[in-house]
Amino acid sequence: MKKYLFILSLFFAVNAHAQITTRTTTKLDQNTVVKDSSGTVLPYAIWQKLMETGEYNLRRPQGSEEFVAYKMNDVEKARAAERKKAAMLNMPKPRQAASLKEGEKFNGDKFTDINGNKYDLKTAVDKIYVINFWFINCPPCKQEIPELNKVVEKYKDNKDVVFIAVALDSKSELKEFLKTTAFNYNIVDDGRYYSQKYEIDGYPTHVIVGKDSLIKFSTIGLTGNTVYWIEKTIGEQLKGI
């Protein structure tokens, strides 16, 4: 099986460190003690999930080495969003996928998702295609799913934007996975043929195809601003930039 990329440090930096209200040089990791408002210690995986929602923050009481997770109000969420946006702008653009160069024509295919829906990228025009190559046992692929779902939700009523996730896994494996993990892209199963055709050599790989069938953005691996650039590119294409 082809390699997948574990580029997670920047992702956690944006989704955790950037939202900490207490100025501190304390490293946040599995050894950090985080409690809820009742004083119950939260497992690392739980408080990380809370932070990823963008709804929660960590506060460290004065004189304490422990943190308290709390739900932010609207003002705090707006400020956190601004900090996150500023962090995104200061980060370099994600690395382009070598086989999917921006400005080149995308040699489209006919896809059928696990629900039987068909997508003809060979002849379709006037749509923006947001394509993700991934597989179930790829940690960074799964790590970004909640953020990708937020982008799908934002454009769910816009029929000019189509989200397709080409998976290496079988239909039965994917349906079992989706019982516990929502992934709101249109998921194509058994995608090894497409992966080989487009010379995908790392996961996740993303490509956005504009209404003119040209590649507008591509990236390989997961960085802190991968999803930011996906959403940014979709917005620019809808505006005709």
Steps between C-alpha positions, in 0.01 A plus 500: 500500500627842410637720768291760678620818656495583868521879488300570815701741711378815330144375504504461877679833536216678324214306658637497852778746577348787302188489717665504841410821682772473764839610375730211572789305360362177643501223244158348447520124453380168644652594836308827533232483770170639371181497707139590431303753704416237763866413556496167314824428315439465126692243293733651241289376207186658647636850559673496163163423338341787693768739378458388140133604503598865538242529776731446797807663649744423781556722800779456753414640844766723649764302686382167361672263259163355397255624237121525498304444178203732457253588226564841346234767459435665162749781557775258598425278200521799266835600647627142475390488136690821428812363668471181302455690173807712577698184573389352168615808308842487664557137407648400163267360236471119528733297277358432155445141387768428241264325258217755531652834405294815524405642162509164323189334359350230720449179307163417647330166553156356557454428870226305678467543875401238756136611474487453122519868407700568181736789425631557147811717520585418139224718358368703794563874494398799712555316827777512759624155600667458841669159502667318789710182463511308830460165677359387834826398670666834425515700829540846343218421255267432791636793700380755245152354443319721759644815340417376149142436613475866605594608147237267353241644738588853390436422134228237537243718320732597215460251216802648322733340757536119502701315765642157408713279726680221312583225751726198460265293714213271401136603519433271796801635692393857434141443608622343823734796560222751434286346775726667756666779302299740287671604178272719291682487168357280223718194560634285217616152597781280362684802366844344439460534123444875534778534754744336259373698203558832675831377646393559859802421718387627839180535701295699538526672162259776400429656164252772405388521138345822373208549264747517210632149585836642611663410831472797736658347811658176610687382807640185654501420870341688787618836627339754729359699208401226254127544557537879506644491146229262382231739620690804371534348153131406483403857593731648238363271228141591586596866466673435170846592629 
